[in-house]
């Protein structure tokens, strides 16, 4: 982590879950803007966002929770097994954390699963977030919603494989083949990615199911209409359908800017954190 930031950690107990969170304070700009940063499925918040911190000088305080099913957030009572959850439950966790901390105005960033959570938070709290950054958010994988709903069934297969088949790496690899078919297949990179996702594989599987469920029933048009002042990011090696979706949105709106990050796939925040952070920083310069 950058020496410019001081990190504090704490937890917030919900009725059925203990939410772990980090607050990073910018020692060089303590009165700067606030930003809430939400990670993707299968990874924790610190691992996702810490490589960007030293490039984000505009923000004085950064709030980075571990979403339900991931990182150091755990079910309650202690020792209870991981169970299925909905995206609305995750939104409720983050919303409760914002209320607990008295965060009523900030910027917002979300990656993948966290991007969907971010969009729903913005819809729920339209005045609470001034600027939004979305990195390959779930729900915006294809322009054709009916096609995306059909394709999401394959993600449910991957999630079920993670829970029911051995080794669990088979399900994880199936998921990666769906979301990042053009990714690097080097042994080192693939092993590191699978090992990272294996850490909380049940949480990952339930997060995938939560997205599949959300895609089937949520009104994407109303969710998109609630978004304001957005910069979205897609990897250059990511799905062409995802690029097309973001490009269409950006071309139809004046408050949505699309960025394609060359040389990256769905793992873009891990592959080029400084490049993404430089763009994020520039939008407020």
Secondary structure, DSSP 8 states (H G I E B T S, - for coil): --TTEEEEEEEEE-SSEEEEEEEEEETT-TTSEEEEEE--TTS-HHHHHGGGGGG-TTEEEEEEE--TTSTT-EESSTT-------HHHHHHHHHHHHHHHT--SEEEEEETHHHHHHHHHHHH-TTTEEEEEEES-TT-S-S-HHHHHHHHHHHHHHHHHHHHSSSTHHHHHHHHHHH-TTS---HHHHHHHHHHHHTTHHHHHHHHHHHHHHHHHS-HHHHHHT--SEEEEEETTS-HHHHHHHHHHHHH-SSEEEEEETT--TTHHHH-HHHHHHHHHHTT-
